[in-house]
Amino acid sequence: MFNNAPFVSIGHLSKEGIVGRRSLYEIRKDSVIYAIKQLTDQRGAPPSLRDVAEVTDISVSTLHHYLPQMADEGLVTWQPRSHRTVRLTTRALESL
């Protein structure tokens, strides 16, 4: 959906081995933040989890697992049983 989405690399090989290694969660977290920002900007309202899942190619189930972690990190606010309540915090916006 986003042609100008940033490329995220797991790491690169050097003489010392893999440098800049990041967990799959860290990589996907960046994608989720970027998707929430773009969808919110496009629509003027928070996106549904299904919208975020479609854009990031991450299942809704996995998003349900990641969002509490992201909330604990102060990156999003979210109400699990309410629709379209995922919002980025200032901290998340500064990380873009």
Secondary structure as GFF3:
##gff-version 3
##sequence-region A 1 96
A	DSSP	beta_strand	12	14	.	.	.	ID=ss1
A	DSSP	beta_strand	17	19	.	.	.	ID=ss2
A	DSSP	alpha_helix	24	43	.	.	.	ID=ss3
A	DSSP	alpha_helix	49	56	.	.	.	ID=ss4
A	DSSP	alpha_helix	60	72	.	.	.	ID=ss5
A	DSSP	beta_strand	76	77	.	.	.	ID=ss6
A	DSSP	beta_strand	87	88	.	.	.	ID=ss7
A	DSSP	alpha_helix	90	95	.	.	.	ID=ss8
###
